């Protein structure tokens, strides 16, 4: 990498479990940058050691992102190239990174994203649930009021939903989901993605909840939940069938055929439509 008047920030996706999922481009970048900014220096050091990469590390996480962000921006402005990594997956998704990207934009510092492993995308495909349309919600808020507001919105969501959850909060999250969305809503709880003990527990929210009440939750979880089914067309009652019958008769359809068709369209027994029609006819 050539030094510029201003350095470049490389946002690098790292494996979510299996180290073999790292990309060649990320490895090349980590070997050539001046500094690696990471959530947990101990975890990132293990990653770098596995691939025999030696680079200076600096922490960048939720509780130091303000002052450490300024430190990183200054180094970028001085021409250094920096790789930003999270403990797993794509930086900026449910962890710091968004703020640093915006600081780069504000300071006209170039940055680029190196794609790779994603827990959300991996779990969505693994789940087998509908994936044409989906929404990513990350971690539910811990604040009760904010959490309730989000769950009320999700109760009406028709897209497949993807949530992250820590093992020690899983049972409480499943109970909240059952209360807000219905215990019968289909879902899949994915854990230990890409690792040796990868598991996808499928069923209704109530069934998944029952499973983890008997089996201690271990590992980080991605919850994939089926969206609300579109509202069914309102049931056609007998008055609708009689109105439809009248339309068919006015169109010169034979009485017998009209009764049969009106009953079929309303999903009602033909005898029920016939009896109601004859009762009305006798009243005239």
C-alpha positions, 0 to 999 in steps of 0.5 A: 500500500502506498502512503498518501497524504491521507491514509485509508480505512479498511473495514474488514469482515472476519470469521464468525467462527471457522477461521478458514472463512477469512478472505485472501483480500482481508489477509493481504490487507491485515499484512500491509496496514500500519495499524489494526483497530479492533474490539478486543485486542486479545481475540484479534491477536489470536486471529493474527497469530493463527495467520502469522501476521504481526501488526500493532493493535489498538482497541476500538469498542463501544465505551471508548469509541469517542476518544479512540475514534479521534485518535484513529482519525488523526492517524489516518490524516497523517497518512497511515492505513488502518484496518478496522475489525470486530470480534467476528463478522462485519464491523459496524453491524451491531458494534462500533464502526458506523461512527468512525465511517462517518468521521471519515466522511466528514474528514474526506478520508477514503475508506473501503469495505472488504466483504466476508462472513456475516452471521445474519446472512448465514443464519437466514439461509440456514434457517430455511425461512422465507428470505425474499424480504427480511429485516435485520434488528440486531440486539433488542434494547435492554431498556424495557420501554424501548424494547416494548416499543420495538416488539410492538412494531415487530408484531406487525412485521411481514418480513422475516426478522433477524435478531442477535442475542447473547446466551444469558439473555436468550430465554428472556428474549424468547418469552418477550417474543412469545408475548409480543408475536405469538407463541405459535410464530415459526422461528429458528434459533441458530447458534455456534455458526460455522463452528464444530457445534453449529446448531439450528433449533427449529419450531414455533417460538414456544417449542424453541423456548421449551427446548432451551428451558431444558438445554442450557443456551451456549454460544452466540445466537442468531434468531430468525423469525417468520414474519406475520402472514398477510391477512387472509381475505375476509370470510364470505358469509351467507349474505355475500353468497346470496348477493352473488347468486342474484348477480349470476341469475341476473346474468341469465345463469340457470338457477341450479348452476348459479346456486352451485357457483355462488356456494363454491365462491363463498366456500359454503355448503350448496344446501345452505345457500339453496335453503336460504335462497328458497326462503327468500324466494318464498317470502316474495 
